[in-house]
Amino acid sequence: MQTLIQTRPQLERYLKTINRDSCIALDTEFKRISTYYPELCLVQIATTHSAECIDVLSIIDLEPLFEKLYHNKTEWIVHSARQDIESLYHLSKRLPSSLFDTQIAASLLNYPVQISYQALTEILQDVYLDKSHTRYDWTKRPLPRDVVEYALDDVRYLLPNFKKLKHELTISKKIQWLDEETGFLLDTELYNPNIEQICYKTKGLSRLDNKFQVKAIKLAAWRESNAQQKNKPRKWIMSDEKLLDYACGKSKLSTRSKKLFDDFVKESSETLSLTEFLSPQKPLTSSEKNKKNELQGLINSIAEAYNLRPEVISTSKSLIRFMRGDLSAPLCNGWRSKLFNKEELNAK
């Protein structure tokens, strides 16, 4: 067994050894402190017969690896997969064909919501994993042996965890639920910048008056474009506080920046008017509070009947969206909708 795969020939030899393995445990290590896009540093893969680390910073051409990872018969076993998928998507522009996320699977079996890989492994395997290198700088080379072993531990127990969770999901008839839950992770839109989410996360933007909010949205889109082009964190380009000051007229852009901003707005094909989306949520009326309490009681009873935590069925915010007719609320779709409608009918 190699300690670290660092050359193209080593990678090709390794890929031959896992050629017939369709189910692979996968994890990544990346750095995203001073860049807009994640800088992928390491890919760890485990199968039933091996566990290896691939040093992607040392290998220029990763296409052989991508051919294996994105093969239509390859299933990824990952814990909390979104960032791993994203870090690889930035380089490959591809998404896995099949995915089993052990964190999502655990949430459907009444384990703590967003349980960590370490905590889940301790419960399922009675193995305590070292956390001493959690904040390690993965761009450093050479990687010490203990650091490589730490990284390998992140995939060594994924397949055993997967087997136990899949068995539990199967006997509790929740496998289809997992497919629905992981489906959204296999949508390219999730890994492309979303101006709505960016604006939503811009501190203070939703509280602005409408006339200022419109300009703030345009500034946020311009900032995002700059951050992507320069591969720098958006707040290094312009802080949220500065953005709001520019939007409200408390500060002015330089002449050059003003021209660049105006040109961006003219050329942008994006919808930059999101004021309805960003409007602060209205306080609940007394009748809405009563209705929410009634629905929450129903959700609690469903959760108990199906061995789930209530927040897996619906969070408080999602429940309010549902009450106010938002058809994108979780309770309107998939297995949640079926359970909810069934129990609501029984309650009447």
Secondary structure, DSSP 8 states (H G I E B T S, - for coil): --S-B-SHHHHHHHHHHTTT--EEEEEEEEE-SS-SS-EEEEEEEE-SS-EEEEETTT-S--HHHHHHHT-TT-EEEESS-HHHHHHHHHHH----SEEEEHHHHHHTTTS-TT--HHHHHHHHH------TTTT--TT-SS--HHHHHHHHHHHHTHHHHHHHHHHHHHHTT-HHHHHHHHHGGG-GGGGS--HHHHHHHSTTGGGS-HHHHHHHHHHHHHHHHHHHHHT--HHHHS-HHHHHHHHHTSS---HHHHHHHHHHHHH--S----HHHHS------HHHHHHHHHHHHHHHHHHHHTT--HHHH--HHHHHHHHTT-TTSGGGSHHHHHHHHHHHHHH-
